């Protein structure tokens, strides 16, 4: 598949998402990792709630299921949540989307400290 670069300057997130879309078709585990990077970037750049991060994590869980890598996904998600546990807006979003974020994954209840 041929990838054409955009004519305008794109953010790292935009390029990452485009790459994830391309990689997901053949290498969904790679796409999962890219979605995590993009979500992490949004959380680091935002000072509060960034609902797009949840959207990217939902794409990541879908890619993980496609790849049969749900255990890796859970480890990555738990690490991302732990790194951002002081972001109360993100914490609330995760709690509201918990069943979707862990859909199809091994049982592993999240606990906030």
C-alpha positions in Angstrom: 0.0 0.0 0.0 1.3 3.4 -0.9 1.3 6.1 1.7 1.2 9.7 0.6 2.4 12.4 3.0 0.1 15.3 3.6 0.9 18.6 2.0 0.5 20.6 5.2 2.5 20.0 8.3 0.8 17.4 10.5 1.1 16.8 14.2 2.8 13.7 15.5 -0.7 12.4 16.5 -2.1 12.8 13.1 0.8 10.9 11.5 0.7 8.3 14.2 -3.0 7.7 13.6 -2.4 7.4 9.9 0.4 4.9 10.5 -1.8 2.9 12.9 -4.6 2.7 10.3 -2.1 1.3 7.7 -0.4 -1.1 10.2 -3.6 -2.4 11.7 -4.6 -4.2 8.5 -1.6 -6.6 8.6 0.0 -5.9 12.0 -2.7 -5.0 14.5 -0.3 -5.3 17.5 1.8 -2.5 16.0 -1.3 -0.4 15.7 -2.2 -1.1 19.3 1.2 0.3 20.5 0.8 3.4 18.2 -2.7 4.1 19.6 -1.2 3.9 23.1 1.6 6.4 22.1 -1.0 8.8 20.7 -3.2 8.5 23.8 -0.2 9.1 26.0 0.8 12.2 24.0 -2.7 13.6 24.4 -2.7 13.0 28.1 0.8 14.6 28.5 -0.2 17.7 26.5 -3.6 18.3 28.1 -3.9 19.7 31.6 -7.3 18.1 32.2 -9.7 16.0 30.4 -8.9 14.9 26.9 -11.6 12.5 25.8 -9.7 11.8 22.6 -7.3 9.7 24.7 -10.2 7.3 25.6 -11.1 7.1 21.9 -7.5 6.1 21.1 -7.5 3.5 23.9 -10.8 2.1 22.5 -9.0 1.7 19.1 -6.1 0.1 20.9 -8.3 -2.5 22.6 -9.9 -3.3 19.3 -6.5 -3.7 17.6 -5.4 -5.9 20.5 -8.3 -8.2 20.1 -7.6 -8.4 16.3 -4.0 -9.3 17.2 -4.8 -11.7 20.0 -2.7 -9.5 22.3 -5.2 -8.6 25.0 -2.8 -9.5 27.8 -0.2 -7.1 26.4 -2.9 -4.5 26.0 -3.9 -4.9 29.7 -0.3 -4.4 30.8 0.0 -1.3 28.6 -3.3 0.1 29.8 -2.5 -0.5 33.5 0.8 1.3 33.0 -0.8 4.3 31.3 -3.4 4.6 34.0 -0.8 4.3 36.7 1.3 7.1 35.1 -1.7 9.3 34.9 -3.4 8.5 38.2 -3.1 12.1 39.4 -5.1 13.3 36.3 -8.6 13.3 37.9 -10.3 14.0 34.6 -8.7 11.0 33.0 -9.4 8.9 36.1 -13.1 9.8 35.8 -13.1 9.0 32.1 -11.5 5.6 32.7 -14.0 4.7 35.4 -16.9 5.6 33.0 -15.5 3.6 30.2 -14.0 0.7 32.2 -16.1 -2.0 30.7 -15.3 -0.8 27.1 -11.6 -0.4 27.8 -11.3 -3.9 29.1 -13.8 -5.5 26.7 -12.6 -8.9 25.6 -9.6 -8.8 27.9 -8.6 -11.2 30.7 -10.2 -10.4 34.0 -8.2 -7.8 35.8 -10.1 -5.3 37.9 -8.5 -1.8 38.0 -8.0 -0.3 41.4 -7.3 3.4 41.8 -5.1 4.3 44.8 
